[in-house]
Amino acid sequence: MTARNTIGYGMTAGIALPVVVFLLLHGLFAAFDAAGWTSGIPLSENFRARTIALVALASNAILLQRFQKRRMWQAMRGVVFPTFVFIVLWMWVYGRKLL
C-alpha cells in the first residue's frame, strides 16, 4: 500500500480534478466569447454552465480508471464520496429546472 492509496488522497483528488477542469473549461469558453468565436444565441438557460459542470464531474471517471489500473482501491473509494456530493449538488442546482 502506497502513501497515495488512502481515502483522503482519493477525496482530495476527487475534489481537485473537477474543480480544475471546470475552471479551465470556463476560462476557455470565456476566451472564446471574448474572441467572438461563439454564438451569442444561447441554446437554453444555463446550458453552458450545466454542460461544463457535467464534463467536470465526468473527469472523475478518468481518475477512477487511473486508480483502478494502479490497484489503488482505497483512493478509488475516496473519489466516490466527493463525486456523489457533486452529483447531488448538480441535481439540486440544475436538475430542478430540467424536470
C-alpha positions in Angstrom: 0.0 0.0 0.0 1.5 3.3 -1.1 1.1 6.6 0.8 -1.2 7.8 -2.0 -3.5 4.8 -1.7 -5.6 6.4 1.0 -9.2 7.6 1.1 -8.0 11.1 2.0 -5.8 11.2 -1.1 -8.7 10.0 -3.2 -11.1 12.6 -1.7 -8.6 15.4 -2.4 -8.1 14.3 -6.0 -11.8 13.8 -6.4 -12.5 17.3 -5.4 -9.5 19.0 -7.1 -9.8 17.5 -10.5 -13.4 18.5 -11.3 -12.8 22.0 -9.9 -9.7 22.4 -12.1 -11.5 21.0 -15.2 -14.4 23.3 -14.5 -12.2 26.4 -14.2 -10.2 25.5 -17.3 -13.3 24.9 -19.4 -15.0 28.0 -18.1 -11.9 30.1 -18.8 -11.6 28.6 -22.3 -15.2 29.5 -23.2 -14.8 33.0 -21.7 -11.8 33.4 -24.0 -13.8 32.1 -27.0 -16.6 34.6 -26.1 -14.0 37.5 -25.9 -12.6 36.5 -29.3 -16.1 36.3 -30.8 -15.8 32.6 -31.7 -19.0 31.6 -30.1 -22.6 32.4 -31.0 -24.4 35.0 -28.9 -27.6 32.9 -29.1 -27.8 30.6 -26.1 -29.2 27.0 -26.6 -31.1 27.2 -23.3 -30.9 28.8 -20.0 -27.6 27.8 -18.2 -26.8 25.3 -20.9 -23.0 26.1 -20.9 -22.7 26.1 -17.1 -24.6 22.8 -16.8 -22.6 21.1 -19.5 -19.2 22.3 -18.2 -20.2 21.1 -14.7 -21.2 17.7 -16.1 -18.0 17.4 -18.0 -16.0 18.3 -14.9 -17.9 15.6 -13.0 -17.2 13.1 -15.7 -13.5 13.8 -15.3 -13.6 11.8 -12.1 -14.3 8.7 -14.3 -10.8 9.1 -15.8 -9.4 9.5 -12.3 -11.1 6.3 -11.2 -9.8 4.4 -14.2 -6.2 5.6 -13.4 -6.6 4.5 -9.8 -8.0 1.1 -10.9 -5.1 0.4 -13.2 -2.7 1.0 -10.3 -4.9 -1.1 -8.0 -5.4 1.9 -5.6 -8.6 0.6 -4.1 -8.7 3.0 -1.1 -8.1 6.0 -3.3 -10.9 4.9 -5.6 -13.2 4.7 -2.6 -12.2 8.3 -1.7 -13.1 9.6 -5.1 -16.6 8.2 -4.9 -17.6 10.4 -1.9 -16.9 13.9 -3.5 -18.3 12.6 -6.8 -21.6 11.7 -5.1 -21.7 15.1 -3.4 -21.1 16.9 -6.7 -23.8 14.9 -8.4 -26.3 15.8 -5.7 -25.3 19.5 -5.9 -25.6 19.4 -9.7 -29.1 17.9 -9.4 -30.1 20.4 -6.8 -28.8 23.4 -8.8 -29.7 22.4 -12.4 -31.9 19.3 -12.1 -34.9 21.3 -10.7 -35.0 23.4 -13.8 -34.8 20.4 -16.1 -37.6 18.5 -14.5 
